[in-house]
Amino acid sequence: MCPHYDGEPERRPGYLAAVNDRALPGGWAVDDGAAGVFADGRLVEVVTRRPGATLHRVSVGGDGSVAEVAQPARQLGR
């Protein structure tokens, strides 16, 4: 889990590099203002309090490259 994914300039490139170098496993990266709702270890929903914020799945693909997939998010209070 990588918090502040979009809130600190060094956070995203640092996490992606660490996953690429296998220093850290792939996982979830969450933007400021967003949250993932999990049930039984599975992602159920992503919610956000600001437009554009979301949760990202970061993983290493079969070819060894790092993939980052933004999850759809529901904005709260709308």
Biopython code that builds the backbone (N, CA, C, O; Angstrom):
import numpy as np
from Bio.PDB.StructureBuilder import StructureBuilder

atoms = [
    (1, "MET", "N", (0.850, -1.178, 0.000)),
    (1, "MET", "CA", (0.000, 0.000, 0.000)),
    (1, "MET", "C", (0.888, 1.230, 0.000)),
    (1, "MET", "O", (1.776, 1.382, 0.839)),
    (2, "CYS", "N", (0.631, 2.092, -0.948)),
    (2, "CYS", "CA", (1.379, 3.342, -1.051)),
    (2, "CYS", "C", (0.410, 4.510, -0.910)),
    (2, "CYS", "O", (-0.363, 4.775, -1.831)),
    (3, "PRO", "N", (0.432, 5.215, 0.220)),
    (3, "PRO", "CA", (-0.441, 6.376, 0.391)),
    (3, "PRO", "C", (0.151, 7.624, -0.277)),
    (3, "PRO", "O", (1.308, 7.620, -0.698)),
    (4, "HIS", "N", (-0.640, 8.670, -0.367)),
    (4, "HIS", "CA", (-0.193, 9.977, -0.898)),
    (4, "HIS", "C", (0.396, 9.851, -2.302)),
    (4, "HIS", "O", (1.356, 10.540, -2.647)),
    (5, "TYR", "N", (-0.186, 8.968, -3.100)),
    (5, "TYR", "CA", (0.364, 8.643, -4.409)),
    (5, "TYR", "C", (0.463, 9.858, -5.320)),
    (5, "TYR", "O", (1.404, 9.971, -6.105)),
    (6, "ASP", "N", (-0.499, 10.764, -5.219)),
    (6, "ASP", "CA", (-0.450, 11.973, -6.041)),
    (6, "ASP", "C", (-0.136, 13.219, -5.221)),
    (6, "ASP", "O", (-0.041, 14.312, -5.780)),
    (7, "GLY", "N", (0.026, 13.077, -3.923)),
    (7, "GLY", "CA", (0.197, 14.230, -3.049)),
    (7, "GLY", "C", (1.633, 14.627, -2.771)),
    (7, "GLY", "O", (1.889, 15.740, -2.312)),
    (8, "GLU", "N", (2.561, 13.746, -3.038)),
    (8, "GLU", "CA", (3.977, 14.033, -2.823)),
    (8, "GLU", "C", (4.707, 13.734, -4.134)),
    (8, "GLU", "O", (4.637, 12.607, -4.625)),
    (9, "PRO", "N", (5.402, 14.709, -4.708)),
    (9, "PRO", "CA", (5.991, 14.545, -6.035)),
    (9, "PRO", "C", (6.887, 13.316, -6.201)),
    (9, "PRO", "O", (6.932, 12.745, -7.291)),
    (10, "GLU", "N", (7.584, 12.902, -5.180)),
    (10, "GLU", "CA", (8.509, 11.771, -5.295)),
    (10, "GLU", "C", (7.837, 10.413, -5.062)),
    (10, "GLU", "O", (8.423, 9.368, -5.343)),
    (11, "ARG", "N", (6.608, 10.438, -4.547)),
    (11, "ARG", "CA", (5.961, 9.197, -4.118)),
    (11, "ARG", "C", (5.691, 8.237, -5.279)),
    (11, "ARG", "O", (6.102, 7.078, -5.222)),
    (12, "ARG", "N", (5.012, 8.694, -6.323)),
    (12, "ARG", "CA", (4.651, 7.809, -7.436)),
    (12, "ARG", "C", (5.885, 7.249, -8.137)),
    (12, "ARG", "O", (5.992, 6.030, -8.271)),
    (13, "PRO", "N", (6.825, 8.083, -8.592)),
    (13, "PRO", "CA", (7.991, 7.502, -9.266)),
    (13, "PRO", "C", (8.814, 6.602, -8.345)),
    (13, "PRO", "O", (9.398, 5.619, -8.802)),
    (14, "GLY", "N", (8.863, 6.926, -7.063)),
    (14, "GLY", "CA", (9.599, 6.096, -6.115)),
    (14, "GLY", "C", (8.976, 4.728, -5.927)),
    (14, "GLY", "O", (9.674, 3.716, -5.879)),
    (15, "TYR", "N", (7.645, 4.706, -5.821)),
    (15, "TYR", "CA", (6.952, 3.420, -5.655)),
    (15, "TYR", "C", (7.071, 2.573, -6.918)),
    (15, "TYR", "O", (7.352, 1.377, -6.848)),
    (16, "LEU", "N", (6.856, 3.198, -8.068)),
    (16, "LEU", "CA", (6.978, 2.453, -9.329)),
    (16, "LEU", "C", (8.389, 1.893, -9.513)),
    (16, "LEU", "O", (8.553, 0.766, -9.982)),
    (17, "ALA", "N", (9.397, 2.669, -9.149)),
    (17, "ALA", "CA", (10.784, 2.193, -9.257)),
    (17, "ALA", "C", (11.038, 1.048, -8.292)),
    (17, "ALA", "O", (11.709, 0.080, -8.652)),
    (18, "ALA", "N", (10.522, 1.133, -7.086)),
    (18, "ALA", "CA", (10.721, 0.067, -6.098)),
    (18, "ALA", "C", (10.054, -1.230, -6.542)),
    (18, "ALA", "O", (10.604, -2.313, -6.339)),
    (19, "VAL", "N", (8.877, -1.127, -7.145)),
    (19, "VAL", "CA", (8.207, -2.325, -7.658)),
    (19, "VAL", "C", (8.984, -2.860, -8.859)),
    (19, "VAL", "O", (9.173, -4.070, -8.990)),
    (20, "ASN", "N", (9.428, -1.972, -9.725)),
    (20, "ASN", "CA", (10.204, -2.381, -10.892)),
    (20, "ASN", "C", (11.487, -3.099, -10.489)),
    (20, "ASN", "O", (11.870, -4.086, -11.116)),
    (21, "ASP", "N", (12.152, -2.609, -9.447)),
    (21, "ASP", "CA", (13.401, -3.211, -8.969)),
    (21, "ASP", "C", (13.164, -4.416, -8.070)),
    (21, "ASP", "O", (14.114, -5.060, -7.625)),
    (22, "ARG", "N", (11.897, -4.722, -7.804)),
    (22, "ARG", "CA", (11.486, -5.836, -6.941)),
    (22, "ARG", "C", (11.885, -5.620, -5.477)),
    (22, "ARG", "O", (11.959, -6.572, -4.699)),
    (23, "ALA", "N", (12.140, -4.361, -5.113)),
    (23, "ALA", "CA", (12.406, -4.035, -3.708)),
    (23, "ALA", "C", (11.102, -4.088, -2.912)),
    (23, "ALA", "O", (11.105, -4.372, -1.714)),
    (24, "LEU", "N", (9.982, -3.809, -3.597)),
    (24, "LEU", "CA", (8.654, -3.918, -3.000)),
    (24, "LEU", "C", (7.777, -4.712, -3.952)),
    (24, "LEU", "O", (7.982, -4.677, -5.165)),
    (25, "PRO", "N", (6.798, -5.431, -3.408)),
    (25, "PRO", "CA", (5.860, -6.129, -4.294)),
    (25, "PRO", "C", (4.855, -5.128, -4.863)),
    (25, "PRO", "O", (4.711, -4.022, -4.342)),
    (26, "GLY", "N", (4.179, -5.511, -5.908)),
    (26, "GLY", "CA", (3.088, -4.688, -6.408)),
    (26, "GLY", "C", (2.007, -4.595, -5.344)),
    (26, "GLY", "O", (1.998, -5.372, -4.389)),
    (27, "GLY", "N", (1.116, -3.661, -5.507)),
    (27, "GLY", "CA", (0.057, -3.497, -4.522)),
    (27, "GLY", "C", (-0.872, -2.374, -4.915)),
    (27, "GLY", "O", (-1.106, -2.123, -6.097)),
    (28, "TRP", "N", (-1.394, -1.711, -3.922)),
    (28, "TRP", "CA", (-2.334, -0.617, -4.130)),
    (28, "TRP", "C", (-1.650, 0.709, -3.856)),
    (28, "TRP", "O", (-0.829, 0.816, -2.944)),
    (29, "ALA", "N", (-1.988, 1.716, -4.643)),
    (29, "ALA", "CA", (-1.491, 3.079, -4.432)),
    (29, "ALA", "C", (-2.712, 3.989, -4.398)),
    (29, "ALA", "O", (-3.546, 3.951, -5.302)),
    (30, "VAL", "N", (-2.814, 4.795, -3.370)),
    (30, "VAL", "CA", (-4.021, 5.604, -3.178)),
    (30, "VAL", "C", (-3.682, 7.092, -3.212)),
    (30, "VAL", "O", (-2.772, 7.564, -2.531)),
    (31, "ASP", "N", (-4.450, 7.809, -4.031)),
    (31, "ASP", "CA", (-4.310, 9.256, -4.104)),
    (31, "ASP", "C", (-4.862, 9.887, -2.837)),
    (31, "ASP", "O", (-5.680, 9.289, -2.138)),
    (32, "ASP", "N", (-4.408, 11.099, -2.547)),
    (32, "ASP", "CA", (-4.965, 11.838, -1.422)),
    (32, "ASP", "C", (-6.448, 12.069, -1.680)),
    (32, "ASP", "O", (-6.836, 12.448, -2.784)),
    (33, "GLY", "N", (-7.263, 11.845, -0.682)),
    (33, "GLY", "CA", (-8.693, 12.062, -0.787)),
    (33, "GLY", "C", (-9.487, 10.877, -1.307)),
    (33, "GLY", "O", (-10.704, 10.965, -1.466)),
    (34, "ALA", "N", (-8.804, 9.763, -1.573)),
    (34, "ALA", "CA", (-9.493, 8.573, -2.070)),
    (34, "ALA", "C", (-9.328, 7.428, -1.079)),
    (34, "ALA", "O", (-8.436, 7.445, -0.231)),
    (35, "ALA", "N", (-10.206, 6.433, -1.202)),
    (35, "ALA", "CA", (-10.132, 5.255, -0.330)),
    (35, "ALA", "C", (-10.707, 4.053, -1.057)),
    (35, "ALA", "O", (-11.628, 4.169, -1.866)),
    (36, "GLY", "N", (-10.143, 2.905, -0.749)),
    (36, "GLY", "CA", (-10.675, 1.657, -1.268)),
    (36, "GLY", "C", (-11.495, 0.973, -0.204)),
    (36, "GLY", "O", (-11.103, 0.927, 0.962)),
    (37, "VAL", "N", (-12.632, 0.443, -0.603)),
    (37, "VAL", "CA", (-13.488, -0.316, 0.301)),
    (37, "VAL", "C", (-13.278, -1.791, -0.050)),
    (37, "VAL", "O", (-13.519, -2.210, -1.183)),
    (38, "PHE", "N", (-12.831, -2.562, 0.923)),
    (38, "PHE", "CA", (-12.537, -3.976, 0.711)),
    (38, "PHE", "C", (-13.456, -4.833, 1.570)),
    (38, "PHE", "O", (-13.812, -4.452, 2.685)),
    (39, "ALA", "N", (-13.836, -5.993, 1.044)),
    (39, "ALA", "CA", (-14.612, -6.986, 1.786)),
    (39, "ALA", "C", (-14.016, -8.349, 1.463)),
    (39, "ALA", "O", (-13.849, -8.706, 0.296)),
    (40, "ASP", "N", (-13.702, -9.093, 2.494)),
    (40, "ASP", "CA", (-13.102, -10.417, 2.325)),
    (40, "ASP", "C", (-11.849, -10.368, 1.451)),
    (40, "ASP", "O", (-11.601, -11.271, 0.653)),
    (41, "GLY", "N", (-11.061, -9.296, 1.614)),
    (41, "GLY", "CA", (-9.804, -9.163, 0.889)),
    (41, "GLY", "C", (-9.930, -8.737, -0.562)),
    (41, "GLY", "O", (-8.936, -8.713, -1.288)),
    (42, "ARG", "N", (-11.138, -8.400, -0.995)),
    (42, "ARG", "CA", (-11.360, -8.003, -2.387)),
    (42, "ARG", "C", (-11.856, -6.569, -2.456)),
    (42, "ARG", "O", (-12.643, -6.127, -1.619)),
    (43, "LEU", "N", (-11.385, -5.853, -3.462)),
    (43, "LEU", "CA", (-11.833, -4.483, -3.668)),
    (43, "LEU", "C", (-13.299, -4.478, -4.083)),
    (43, "LEU", "O", (-13.681, -5.140, -5.048)),
    (44, "VAL", "N", (-14.119, -3.728, -3.348)),
    (44, "VAL", "CA", (-15.545, -3.636, -3.621)),
    (44, "VAL", "C", (-15.873, -2.318, -4.323)),
    (44, "VAL", "O", (-16.674, -2.276, -5.256)),
    (45, "GLU", "N", (-15.236, -1.246, -3.852)),
    (45, "GLU", "CA", (-15.540, 0.081, -4.380)),
    (45, "GLU", "C", (-14.398, 1.033, -4.057)),
    (45, "GLU", "O", (-13.674, 0.862, -3.076)),
    (46, "VAL", "N", (-14.262, 2.029, -4.902)),
    (46, "VAL", "CA", (-13.327, 3.122, -4.638)),
    (46, "VAL", "C", (-14.158, 4.390, -4.510)),
    (46, "VAL", "O", (-14.997, 4.679, -5.364)),
    (47, "VAL", "N", (-13.925, 5.140, -3.450)),
    (47, "VAL", "CA", (-14.632, 6.399, -3.233)),
    (47, "VAL", "C", (-13.610, 7.519, -3.121)),
    (47, "VAL", "O", (-12.454, 7.301, -2.758)),
    (48, "THR", "N", (-14.067, 8.721, -3.441)),
    (48, "THR", "CA", (-13.186, 9.877, -3.383)),
    (48, "THR", "C", (-13.958, 11.107, -2.945)),
    (48, "THR", "O", (-15.167, 11.212, -3.154)),
    (49, "ARG", "N", (-13.253, 12.014, -2.346)),
    (49, "ARG", "CA", (-13.890, 13.272, -1.958)),
    (49, "ARG", "C", (-13.498, 14.393, -2.901)),
    (49, "ARG", "O", (-13.978, 15.518, -2.758)),
    (50, "ARG", "N", (-12.618, 14.100, -3.881)),
    (50, "ARG", "CA", (-12.249, 15.128, -4.854)),
    (50, "ARG", "C", (-12.144, 14.525, -6.258)),
    (50, "ARG", "O", (-11.725, 13.378, -6.416)),
    (51, "PRO", "N", (-12.517, 15.284, -7.250)),
    (51, "PRO", "CA", (-12.480, 14.792, -8.624)),
    (51, "PRO", "C", (-11.069, 14.358, -9.032)),
    (51, "PRO", "O", (-10.083, 15.027, -8.721)),
    (52, "GLY", "N", (-10.998, 13.242, -9.724)),
    (52, "GLY", "CA", (-9.722, 12.758, -10.246)),
    (52, "GLY", "C", (-8.922, 11.873, -9.316)),
    (52, "GLY", "O", (-8.028, 11.160, -9.770)),
    (53, "ALA", "N", (-9.215, 11.896, -8.037)),
    (53, "ALA", "CA", (-8.486, 11.046, -7.087)),
    (53, "ALA", "C", (-9.021, 9.625, -7.177)),
    (53, "ALA", "O", (-10.219, 9.423, -7.375)),
    (54, "THR", "N", (-8.144, 8.643, -7.032)),
    (54, "THR", "CA", (-8.572, 7.252, -7.114)),
    (54, "THR", "C", (-7.564, 6.320, -6.460)),
    (54, "THR", "O", (-6.608, 6.755, -5.818)),
    (55, "LEU", "N", (-7.800, 5.062, -6.637)),
    (55, "LEU", "CA", (-6.922, 3.987, -6.178)),
    (55, "LEU", "C", (-6.332, 3.339, -7.426)),
    (55, "LEU", "O", (-7.027, 3.153, -8.425)),
    (56, "HIS", "N", (-5.052, 2.997, -7.364)),
    (56, "HIS", "CA", (-4.364, 2.402, -8.504)),
    (56, "HIS", "C", (-3.866, 1.012, -8.125)),
    (56, "HIS", "O", (-3.376, 0.799, -7.016)),
    (57, "ARG", "N", (-3.994, 0.083, -9.044)),
    (57, "ARG", "CA", (-3.419, -1.251, -8.861)),
    (57, "ARG", "C", (-2.080, -1.246, -9.583)),
    (57, "ARG", "O", (-2.016, -0.995, -10.786)),
    (58, "VAL", "N", (-1.017, -1.523, -8.845)),
    (58, "VAL", "CA", (0.333, -1.559, -9.405)),
    (58, "VAL", "C", (0.816, -3.004, -9.340)),
    (58, "VAL", "O", (0.815, -3.618, -8.273)),
    (59, "SER", "N", (1.227, -3.539, -10.477)),
    (59, "SER", "CA", (1.654, -4.937, -10.521)),
    (59, "SER", "C", (2.741, -5.125, -11.568)),
    (59, "SER", "O", (2.971, -4.267, -12.420)),
    (60, "VAL", "N", (3.401, -6.270, -11.479)),
    (60, "VAL", "CA", (4.418, -6.643, -12.453)),
    (60, "VAL", "C", (3.776, -7.633, -13.417)),
    (60, "VAL", "O", (3.253, -8.669, -13.008)),
    (61, "GLY", "N", (3.825, -7.299, -14.692)),
    (61, "GLY", "CA", (3.220, -8.146, -15.711)),
    (61, "GLY", "C", (4.088, -9.341, -16.052)),
    (61, "GLY", "O", (5.222, -9.445, -15.585)),
    (62, "GLY", "N", (3.557, -10.245, -16.867)),
    (62, "GLY", "CA", (4.268, -11.444, -17.278)),
    (62, "GLY", "C", (5.554, -11.146, -18.014)),
    (62, "GLY", "O", (6.481, -11.956, -17.998)),
    (63, "ASP", "N", (5.623, -9.981, -18.668)),
    (63, "ASP", "CA", (6.843, -9.606, -19.386)),
    (63, "ASP", "C", (7.845, -8.881, -18.487)),
    (63, "ASP", "O", (8.916, -8.477, -18.941)),
    (64, "GLY", "N", (7.486, -8.717, -17.185)),
    (64, "GLY", "CA", (8.396, -8.083, -16.228)),
    (64, "GLY", "C", (8.225, -6.579, -16.104)),
    (64, "GLY", "O", (8.897, -5.947, -15.289)),
    (65, "SER", "N", (7.332, -5.994, -16.904)),
    (65, "SER", "CA", (7.134, -4.551, -16.815)),
    (65, "SER", "C", (6.107, -4.223, -15.729)),
    (65, "SER", "O", (5.250, -5.039, -15.391)),
    (66, "VAL", "N", (6.220, -3.021, -15.201)),
    (66, "VAL", "CA", (5.304, -2.571, -14.155)),
    (66, "VAL", "C", (4.076, -1.946, -14.809)),
    (66, "VAL", "O", (4.195, -1.093, -15.688)),
    (67, "ALA", "N", (2.910, -2.375, -14.375)),
    (67, "ALA", "CA", (1.648, -1.838, -14.885)),
    (67, "ALA", "C", (0.931, -1.091, -13.776)),
    (67, "ALA", "O", (0.949, -1.510, -12.619)),
    (68, "GLU", "N", (0.309, 0.002, -14.131)),
    (68, "GLU", "CA", (-0.441, 0.827, -13.187)),
    (68, "GLU", "C", (-1.836, 1.023, -13.776)),
    (68, "GLU", "O", (-1.980, 1.556, -14.876)),
    (69, "VAL", "N", (-2.864, 0.589, -13.042)),
    (69, "VAL", "CA", (-4.231, 0.688, -13.543)),
    (69, "VAL", "C", (-5.072, 1.468, -12.540)),
    (69, "VAL", "O", (-5.261, 1.035, -11.403)),
    (70, "ALA", "N", (-5.577, 2.630, -12.977)),
    (70, "ALA", "CA", (-6.459, 3.436, -12.133)),
    (70, "ALA", "C", (-7.828, 2.760, -12.069)),
    (70, "ALA", "O", (-8.364, 2.325, -13.088)),
    (71, "GLN", "N", (-8.377, 2.680, -10.881)),
    (71, "GLN", "CA", (-9.680, 2.062, -10.672)),
    (71, "GLN", "C", (-10.770, 3.131, -10.754)),
    (71, "GLN", "O", (-10.551, 4.265, -10.329)),
    (72, "PRO", "N", (-11.932, 2.787, -11.291)),
    (72, "PRO", "CA", (-13.042, 3.751, -11.312)),
    (72, "PRO", "C", (-13.431, 4.135, -9.879)),
    (72, "PRO", "O", (-13.455, 3.290, -8.985)),
    (73, "ALA", "N", (-13.732, 5.406, -9.678)),
    (73, "ALA", "CA", (-14.070, 5.890, -8.339)),
    (73, "ALA", "C", (-15.396, 6.630, -8.356)),
    (73, "ALA", "O", (-15.755, 7.276, -9.341)),
    (74, "ARG", "N", (-16.113, 6.525, -7.249)),
    (74, "ARG", "CA", (-17.360, 7.259, -7.053)),
    (74, "ARG", "C", (-17.069, 8.439, -6.157)),
    (74, "ARG", "O", (-16.552, 8.279, -5.052)),
    (75, "GLN", "N", (-17.407, 9.638, -6.638)),
    (75, "GLN", "CA", (-17.181, 10.818, -5.826)),
    (75, "GLN", "C", (-18.277, 10.951, -4.776)),
    (75, "GLN", "O", (-19.463, 10.898, -5.099)),
    (76, "LEU", "N", (-17.883, 11.120, -3.541)),
    (76, "LEU", "CA", (-18.839, 11.263, -2.443)),
    (76, "LEU", "C", (-19.479, 12.655, -2.468)),
    (76, "LEU", "O", (-18.866, 13.626, -2.912)),
    (77, "GLY", "N", (-20.705, 12.732, -1.990)),
    (77, "GLY", "CA", (-21.383, 14.010, -1.871)),
    (77, "GLY", "C", (-21.948, 14.530, -3.181)),
    (77, "GLY", "O", (-22.278, 15.711, -3.300)),
    (78, "ARG", "N", (-22.058, 13.652, -4.156)),
    (78, "ARG", "CA", (-22.628, 14.086, -5.448)),
    (78, "ARG", "C", (-23.952, 13.432, -5.664)),
    (78, "ARG", "O", (-24.595, 13.663, -6.687)),
]
sb = StructureBuilder()
sb.init_structure("model")
sb.init_model(0)
sb.init_chain("A")
sb.init_seg("    ")
for serial, (resi, resn, name, xyz) in enumerate(atoms, 1):
    if name == "N":
        sb.init_residue(resn, " ", resi, " ")
    sb.init_atom(name, np.array(xyz, "f"), 0.0, 1.0, " ", f" {name:<3s}", serial, name[0])
structure = sb.get_structure()
